[in-house]
């Protein structure tokens, strides 16, 4: 159908970009891509068209790129976006874990330190560690945790480090790295210690417990005990 102006529908750059985004999102969903790719496919071309017509100076695009790089860093390689653990999740986890002796916990991909900070405040007798690759979240986490003595934050790739010596390893990553993380945990962690995955189950492994947080996103924590003779105290049921 031709409009009064004589132009065909979807003939403007923005309309074409919107239609392209919708088609890309549709095919992404059909190919069963990770769900966070769907809004990226949908919005990428419309955002490009809007930015091109906004009259922004060239340095603004460079600044935006640098900001996103500092926040997401190696997400394109690891396929792990920036997920933040909410307050309800941390409180539920702290209430479930044993409290009869100090523990050493590690949050891999600790982001802005949302779990490290709250868990350390709830359990001041614990040593709570976090490791993060992206510079911006790491710098922010260091600032937020600067006055909490039982927090220990480092910047780096947890794949290059060891999980040995930790009673609890917490991960809020994505489905992609979970099988390899489980293999690493089994090799390096003490029997009886815990690998706890927020939201993402591990294929070919069965969680000993599943914690329902009952928050707005209906979070579930999948708790995997490292096989062998337990050397850490049993958690509360």
Secondary structure as GFF3:
##gff-version 3
##sequence-region A 1 237
A	DSSP	alpha_helix	13	30	.	.	.	ID=ss1
A	DSSP	alpha_helix	36	52	.	.	.	ID=ss2
A	DSSP	alpha_helix	58	72	.	.	.	ID=ss3
A	DSSP	alpha_helix	75	78	.	.	.	ID=ss4
A	DSSP	alpha_helix	87	96	.	.	.	ID=ss5
A	DSSP	beta_strand	104	108	.	.	.	ID=ss6
A	DSSP	alpha_helix	114	122	.	.	.	ID=ss7
A	DSSP	beta_strand	127	132	.	.	.	ID=ss8
A	DSSP	alpha_helix	135	144	.	.	.	ID=ss9
A	DSSP	beta_strand	151	155	.	.	.	ID=ss10
A	DSSP	three_ten_helix	158	160	.	.	.	ID=ss11
A	DSSP	beta_strand	168	171	.	.	.	ID=ss12
A	DSSP	alpha_helix	178	188	.	.	.	ID=ss13
A	DSSP	beta_strand	194	198	.	.	.	ID=ss14
A	DSSP	beta_strand	209	212	.	.	.	ID=ss15
A	DSSP	beta_strand	220	225	.	.	.	ID=ss16
###
